[in-house]
Amino acid sequence: MTKTRPVYPFSAIVGQEGMKEALLLNVINPSIGGVLIRGEKGTAKSTAVRALADLLPERKVVAGCPCGCKWGDWDRACPICIERREGGEELKEMAVPMKVVELPLSSTEDRVAGTLDIEHALKTGKKKFEPGVLAKANGNILYVDEVNLLDDHLVDLLLDAAAMGTNFVEREGVSFAHPARFTLVGTMNPEEGDLRPQLLDRFGLLVDVKAEQDATNRMEVIRRRIVFERDPEGFCEEHREAQEDLRSEILAAQRRLADLAVSDEVLETAVEISLHLGVDGHRADLTLVKAALASAALWGKERVGREDVIKVSPLVLPHRMRRGPFQDSKLDMKELGDWLQERFLPA
């Protein structure tokens, strides 16, 4: 058996706090709708995504299910698992590691969504589904590098599935739906072109990343990378305790999330922020609340407050601002922070 090379630990990544926070919030609450990481090459984007998957605990799935259905969640099971259960088959539980499912830029719609064998359906009256990338991504991390170079209709398809948690496939009047609850992560270099505003808005969170400008932190990035490349097992062992602590925090946050209530104060804060900044639609309001819930859960809080909405605002709002044709495509984060502080957290 080939030995798997160790993955760079998530807890060992220097800086990039906004990126790490956005990834963790989406893992805790995948209904946030994914994260778009925008930045130049060499800023640990791919490293962070793969490190996140390695950090997460194993999942319990239905053995033999092509859609990776979660064990015991029969209300959201795919038609294949439902048919197997109703047919009297004794389904078995299987533990599988989290993984990163990558979407190639050359992918077609059939490869992404999966296909239905119409001829088989007509002959036998039964649906035959060939799973695509979305079925493989269910319960995992779906990673799209250079997402700005992907065809717009495929980006739409990914974002629809991420928002609904379900993938719908329909061919010639025959339909099939399966769970597609994944953490969507897109990365891009803005020098190679941007996404249309309509698509940008549909990513739950956005983070702009840059190379470390602090000399000490920059030296530490290089030092850790060299140590890891020379002795990956030893480096991972050095960070094992921090990894276990972070893994426990994620599991606790996922359990805590369901018990957190949304107060009128939280709703009022989210709505007032969106109205003040002239954000169109209700997606920003909803994402502010979902991200605030995940943030409060991550930090072990028993209630969600106004401060949680304000904390996640820089991740939710920059790509949803209404701008004129000659305005900068990036929101002035200092201006946003000053206004939030003045309006909601007066001295």
C-alpha positions, 0 to 999 in steps of 0.5 A: 500500500502506498503511504499517503504524504502528510498534509500541511496542518491547518493550525500551522498556517501563519496569518490569513486569519480572514481566510481561515475564519471563512473556511471554518464558518462554512464547515460549521454551517454549509448553508452559508453558501461557500467562500470565494478566496480572491488573491494572488498566487502563493498566498496559501489558498490551495494549502488551506483548503486541503489542510481543512479537509485533513483537519475534519473528522471522518464521516458516517455514510451509507456503504455502497451509496454513490451519492455519499448519503449521511448514515441515519439521515433518511429524510435526505437520502437519495432515491437509491438508498430509499429504494434499497431500504424499501426493498428490504436490504440491510444497509451498512454504516461506513466511516470515510475520511473527509476529502477535497473533490476538485472540479476541473475547468474543462468539466461539462454539465453532465460531468458536474451534475451527473446523468440519467440513462433515459433508455434504461428508464424507458425499458425497465421503468427504473431510474439509472443515475450516473453520479457526477462531481456533485454526488462525489462532493456530498459531505465533502469539500468541493474545490474550484480553483480559478473559478472565474475561468469556469463557464457561468452556467456551471458556476450557477449550477454549483451555487444552486446546489450549495444553496439548496443542499440538493442536486436536481437532474432532469432529462426528457421528463425523468428527474432525479434528486440527491443530497449535495451538502458540501462546503464550496470553496472557489479560488481565483486570481483577480488579475485573470478576470473577475466573476460577474456581480450576479455570481459574486453575490451568490457566494456566501463569503468572500475573502481577499488574501495577500502575501504577509507584509510583516517581516517576522511573519513572512520569515515564519511562513518560509521557516515552517514550509522548509521544516515541513518539506524536510520532515513532514511527519515530524512537523505534523506531530509537532502540531498534532495537539493544536490540530486535535484542539481545533477539531474538537472545537469544530465538532462542538460548534456544529453541535452548538449551532442547532441550539442557538436562537436568532433574536430580533436584535440580530435580525434588526442589525443584519437588515439595517446594515444591508439597508444602509449599504444599499445591498440589493435583495435579501441574500446578504441579510440571510447570510449575515445571520447564518454566518453570525450563528456559525461564528457564535457557535465557533467561539462557544457562545450561548447566544448570538448577539449584535456583535456577532453580526458585525464581526462577520460583516467584512466577510459577507458584504464586500462583494455585494455592494452597489457600485458605479461603473468607475468605482473600485470593485473592493469595499473600503473595509476601514470605512465599513468598520468605522461605520459599524463601530459608530452605529452599533458599538458606540463608546 
